[in-house]
Amino acid sequence: MRHARLVLLTAGVAGLSIACAAPGDGPDFASAAADSGTQTALAETAAISPDLPGFTVTGTDGMVLTATPLETFDNPWAMTFLPDGRSLVTEKAGAIWLVGTDGVKAGQITGGPQVVSRGQGGLGDLILHPDFAETGEVYLSYVERDASDDSLSGAAVERAVLTLTSSGGSLSEREVIWRQYPKVTGNGHYGHRMVVSPDRHLFITSGERQKFDPAQDMGGNLGKVVRLNLDGSLPADNPFADRGGVAAEVWTLGHRNPLGIDFDASGRLWVQEMGPAHGDELNLIVRGENYGYPEVSNGDHYDGRPIPHHDTRPEFKAPATYWVPAISPAGLIIYDGDMFAGWSGNAFIGGLSSQALIRVALAEDGSAEEAGRYAWNKRIREVAEGPDGALYVLEDRDGGRLIRLTPAG
């Protein structure tokens, strides 16, 4: 749902030269989507050539998938589909690629933030503003260094205007609307995944930066899920708004390294996060709840010291499901397409150490359970739902491939 909700099918995809020239100057995507030939045109341009190499993946549920490699990237991090069926892919070192409907690089997006890629940090997520078709606005996240002390860093989120051409594009009118506070040493656990809610609020995940205690400290926004208005201002109905300061932006607390966020069709918010040594979690996010880290976890510290489990501290919100051994979760979507029978409403999580795409069934009562695992010995950084209903995954690290997954046969 995270990416698919932003996709509107448009007519004339093949040979499209401009997706959005400037705010207010782009085509009327909403009306174009009503064209009866739109879906056919997009399906045809998204069709994969039989000459491209591919392979099959058999899941633990017995489902056989056809995997078609489309393109390669260096340390890809996030993927977002555009209304015309093209997509954007970020690389951790700072590049933003425009990818055609055929899955091949069309060119780069210039004018983005200059980042220093260290450890887990660099350029991060990129999502569309809900009014992108009219305004061209996007949100992007990245890690910035402290101007006076290069050892300190934190994530930031910008709102910008994206102007596209047939071979790339540019960002302008960039404005920082949120920052992690405080900046700290180290280069891990930034989080900085984003999603826009059905009621038009921006949610941002913020990792605890491998510092443990900040996840419980309301004097900062580390280890939290943050909720903002679309312009970056603070909603008056946030659960801790009356405290003022940085606490006023907090929606939930007690998180470790949340690297995936999405809404399901009923408007429920789901966040997955890496646990310490095992205990990775998928959480149903409930306004104002405390998810317990580092006081509780279903994993242990890396040095072997135990952490009390969630069932010992009922005042903390327990995960919907967790993994021991670890899967090292990365990107997350809630699928709402119909290409895969019976999979609508399931969550899909990219697995790093598990080297798999993981399917999770979500129940109406808020529980969840792994339902299938699809592995081909590659770390999976990102997963997205295409406008054609296929699943698109980005493999991690240099040479990471963009792969289209469809049912075999």
Residue pairs with C-beta under 8 A, 6 or more apart in sequence:
1 262
1 263
1 264
1 265
1 333
1 334
1 335
1 336
1 385
2 127
2 195
2 261
2 262
2 263
2 332
2 333
2 334
2 384
3 79
3 80
3 81
3 127
3 333
3 384
3 385
4 81
4 333
4 335
4 336
4 337
4 384
4 385
4 386
4 387
5 196
5 263
5 336
6 80
6 81
6 83
6 127
6 128
6 130
6 132
6 196
7 81
7 82
7 83
7 85
7 385
7 386
7 387
8 29
8 30
8 32
8 33
8 83
8 133
9 33
9 38
9 39
9 42
9 83
9 85
9 387
10 16
10 27
10 29
10 32
10 33
10 35
10 38
10 42
10 83
10 84
10 85
11 32
11 35
11 37
11 38
11 41
12 32
12 41
13 41
13 42
13 45
13 84
13 85
13 101
14 41
14 44
14 45
14 101
16 84
16 86
16 166
17 165
17 166
18 26
18 164
18 165
18 166
19 26
19 82
19 83
19 84
19 86
19 164
20 26
20 27
20 132
20 133
20 136
20 162
20 163
20 164
21 163
21 164
22 136
22 161
22 163
23 134
23 135
23 136
23 137
23 161
24 134
24 135
26 133
26 134
26 136
28 133
29 83
29 84
29 133
30 133
32 38
33 83
42 85
42 101
42 387
42 388
43 388
45 85
45 101
45 102
46 85
46 101
46 102
46 386
46 387
46 388
46 390
48 54
48 68
48 70
48 102
48 103
48 404
52 68
52 69
52 70
53 69
54 66
54 67
54 68
54 69
55 67
55 376
56 64
56 65
56 66
56 67
56 408
57 64
57 65
57 67
57 374
57 375
57 376
57 405
58 64
58 65
58 374
59 65
59 359
59 372
59 373
59 374
60 372
60 373
60 374
61 359
61 371
61 372
63 340
63 372
63 374
63 407
64 407
64 408
64 409
65 374
65 405
65 406
65 407
65 408
66 405
66 406
66 407
66 408
67 376
67 403
67 404
67 405
68 403
68 404
68 405
68 406
69 401
69 402
69 403
70 102
70 103
70 104
70 401
70 402
70 403
70 404
71 99
71 103
71 104
71 105
71 401
71 402
72 399
72 400
72 401
72 402
73 89
73 91
73 97
73 394
73 399
73 400
73 401
73 402
74 91
74 93
74 95
74 398
74 399
74 400
75 91
75 92
75 93
75 117
75 122
75 396
75 397
75 398
75 400
76 89
76 90
76 91
76 92
76 381
76 382
76 394
76 395
76 396
76 400
76 402
77 90
77 91
77 92
77 122
77 123
77 124
77 125
77 381
77 382
77 394
78 89
78 90
78 124
78 125
78 126
78 331
78 382
79 87
79 88
79 89
79 90
79 331
79 382
79 384
79 392
79 394
79 402
80 87
80 88
80 126
80 127
80 128
80 384
81 87
81 384
81 385
81 386
81 387
82 88
82 128
82 132
82 164
83 132
83 133
84 101
85 101
85 386
85 387
86 98
86 99
86 100
86 101
86 106
86 164
87 98
87 99
87 384
87 386
87 392
88 96
88 97
88 98
88 99
88 109
88 126
89 96
89 97
89 99
89 394
89 402
90 96
90 97
90 123
90 124
90 125
90 126
90 140
91 97
91 122
91 123
92 117
92 121
92 122
92 123
92 124
93 115
93 117
93 122
93 123
94 112
94 113
94 114
94 115
94 117
94 122
94 123
94 142
95 108
95 123
96 108
96 109
96 112
96 123
96 126
96 140
96 171
97 105
97 106
97 107
97 108
97 109
98 105
98 106
98 107
98 108
98 109
98 164
98 167
98 168
98 169
99 105
99 106
99 402
100 106
103 392
103 402
103 404
106 166
106 167
106 168
107 165
107 167
107 168
107 169
108 168
109 162
109 168
109 169
109 170
109 171
110 168
110 169
110 170
110 171
111 160
111 170
111 171
111 172
111 174
112 123
112 140
112 160
112 171
113 123
113 140
113 142
113 144
113 156
113 158
113 174
115 121
115 122
115 123
115 142
115 143
115 144
116 122
116 143
116 145
117 123
118 143
118 153
118 187
119 186
119 187
119 188
120 187
120 188
120 189
120 190
121 143
121 153
121 155
121 187
121 188
121 190
122 142
122 143
123 140
123 142
124 140
124 141
124 142
124 143
124 155
124 190
124 192
124 193
125 139
125 140
125 141
125 192
125 193
125 194
126 138
126 139
126 140
126 141
127 138
127 139
127 194
127 195
127 196
128 137
128 138
128 139
129 135
129 137
129 138
129 139
129 159
129 196
129 230
130 196
130 200
130 230
131 137
132 138
132 162
135 161
136 161
136 162
136 163
137 159
137 160
137 161
137 162
138 159
138 160
138 161
138 162
138 171
139 157
139 158
139 159
139 160
139 194
139 202
140 157
140 158
140 160
140 171
141 155
141 156
141 157
141 158
141 192
141 193
141 194
141 204
142 155
142 156
142 158
142 192
143 153
143 154
143 155
143 156
143 187
143 190
143 192
144 153
144 154
144 155
144 156
144 179
145 152
145 153
146 152
146 153
146 154
146 183
151 185
152 183
152 184
152 185
153 183
153 184
153 186
153 187
154 179
154 180
154 181
154 182
154 183
154 184
154 190
154 209
155 179
155 180
155 190
155 191
155 192
155 206
155 207
156 176
156 178
156 179
156 180
157 176
157 177
157 178
157 179
157 192
157 194
157 202
157 204
157 232
158 174
158 175
158 176
158 177
159 174
159 175
159 177
159 231
159 232
160 171
160 172
160 173
160 174
160 175
161 171
161 172
161 173
162 169
162 170
162 171
163 169
163 170
163 171
163 172
175 232
177 228
177 231
177 232
178 204
178 226
178 228
178 232
178 249
180 190
180 192
180 206
180 209
180 221
180 222
181 220
181 221
181 222
181 246
182 220
182 222
184 209
184 211
184 214
184 222
186 209
186 210
186 211
188 207
188 209
188 210
188 257
189 207
189 208
189 209
189 210
189 256
189 257
189 274
190 206
190 207
190 209
191 204
191 205
191 206
191 207
191 255
191 257
191 258
191 259
192 204
192 205
192 206
192 207
193 204
193 205
193 258
193 259
193 260
193 261
193 331
193 332
194 202
194 203
194 204
194 205
194 261
195 202
195 203
195 261
195 262
195 263
195 269
196 202
196 203
196 230
197 203
197 227
197 263
197 267
197 269
198 263
198 267
200 230
201 227
201 228
201 229
201 230
201 235
202 227
202 228
202 229
202 230
202 232
203 225
203 226
203 227
203 228
203 251
203 261
203 269
204 225
204 226
204 228
205 225
205 226
205 255
205 258
205 259
205 260
205 261
205 271
205 273
206 221
206 222
206 223
206 224
206 225
206 226
206 255
206 258
207 222
207 223
207 255
207 256
207 257
207 258
207 259
208 214
208 215
208 222
208 223
208 255
208 256
208 257
208 293
208 294
209 222
211 222
212 293
212 294
213 294
214 220
214 222
214 223
215 222
215 223
215 224
215 253
215 254
215 255
215 256
215 293
215 294
216 223
216 253
216 254
216 290
216 293
216 294
216 295
217 223
218 240
218 243
218 246
218 247
218 250
218 253
219 245
219 246
219 247
220 246
221 246
221 249
221 250
223 253
223 254
223 255
223 256
223 293
224 249
224 250
224 251
224 252
224 253
224 255
225 250
225 251
225 252
225 253
225 255
225 258
225 261
225 269
225 271
225 285
226 249
226 250
226 251
227 235
227 238
227 249
227 250
227 251
228 234
228 235
228 249
229 235
234 241
234 248
234 249
235 241
238 248
238 249
238 250
238 251
239 250
239 251
239 287
239 288
240 247
240 248
240 250
240 288
241 248
242 248
251 285
251 287
251 288
252 285
252 286
252 287
252 288
252 289
252 290
252 291
252 317
253 290
253 291
254 289
254 290
254 291
254 292
254 293
254 295
254 316
254 317
255 271
255 273
255 283
255 291
255 293
256 273
256 274
256 275
256 276
256 293
256 294
256 297
257 273
257 274
258 271
258 272
258 273
259 272
259 273
259 274
259 329
259 330
259 331
259 332
260 271
260 272
260 273
260 329
260 330
260 331
260 332
260 349
260 350
261 269
261 270
261 271
261 332
262 269
262 270
262 332
262 333
262 334
262 347
263 269
263 270
263 334
264 270
264 334
264 345
264 347
264 362
265 334
265 336
265 344
265 345
268 284
268 285
268 366
269 284
269 285
270 282
270 283
270 284
270 285
270 320
270 332
270 334
270 347
270 362
271 282
271 283
271 285
271 332
272 280
272 281
272 282
272 283
272 329
272 332
272 347
272 349
273 280
273 281
273 283
273 329
274 280
274 326
274 328
274 329
275 281
275 297
275 298
275 299
275 322
275 323
275 326
276 297
276 299
276 300
276 301
276 302
276 307
277 299
277 300
277 301
277 302
277 304
277 326
278 298
278 299
278 300
278 323
278 324
278 325
278 326
279 297
279 298
279 299
279 300
279 307
279 322
279 323
279 324
279 326
280 299
280 322
280 323
280 326
280 327
280 328
280 329
281 291
281 298
281 319
281 320
281 321
281 322
281 323
282 319
282 320
282 321
282 322
282 329
282 347
282 349
282 360
282 368
283 291
283 317
283 319
283 320
284 320
284 366
284 368
286 317
289 317
290 315
290 316
290 317
291 316
291 317
291 319
292 310
292 313
292 316
292 317
292 318
294 307
295 307
295 308
295 313
295 316
296 307
296 308
296 309
296 310
296 312
296 313
296 316
297 307
297 308
297 309
297 310
298 309
298 310
298 319
298 322
298 324
299 307
299 324
299 326
300 306
300 307
301 307
310 316
310 318
310 319
311 318
320 362
320 366
320 367
320 368
321 360
321 367
321 368
321 369
321 370
323 329
323 370
326 353
326 354
327 349
327 351
327 352
327 353
327 354
327 356
327 358
328 351
328 352
328 353
328 354
329 349
329 350
329 351
329 352
329 358
330 349
330 350
330 351
330 352
330 379
330 380
330 381
330 382
330 396
331 349
331 350
331 380
331 381
331 382
331 383
331 384
331 394
332 347
332 348
332 349
332 350
332 383
333 347
333 348
333 383
333 384
333 385
334 345
334 346
334 347
334 348
334 362
335 343
335 344
335 345
335 346
335 347
335 348
335 385
335 391
336 344
336 345
336 385
337 343
337 344
337 385
337 389
337 390
338 344
338 389
339 388
339 389
339 390
339 406
339 407
340 389
340 391
340 407
341 407
343 359
345 362
346 359
346 360
346 361
346 362
346 371
347 359
347 360
347 362
347 368
348 357
348 358
348 359
348 360
348 383
348 391
349 357
349 358
349 360
349 383
350 357
350 358
350 380
350 381
350 382
350 383
350 393
350 394
351 357
351 358
351 373
351 379
351 380
352 379
352 380
352 381
352 396
353 379
354 373
354 375
355 375
355 376
355 377
355 378
355 379
355 380
356 373
356 374
356 375
356 380
357 373
357 374
357 375
357 380
357 383
357 391
357 393
357 405
358 370
358 372
358 373
358 374
359 370
359 371
359 372
359 373
359 374
360 368
360 369
360 370
360 371
361 368
361 369
361 370
361 371
362 368
363 369
374 405
378 395
378 396
378 400
378 401
379 395
379 396
379 397
380 393
380 394
380 395
380 396
381 394
381 395
381 396
381 400
382 393
382 394
383 391
383 392
383 393
383 394
384 391
384 392
384 393
385 391
385 392
386 392
386 404
390 404
390 405
390 406
391 404
391 405
391 406
392 402
392 403
392 404
392 405
393 402
393 403
393 405
394 400
394 401
394 402
394 403
395 401
395 403
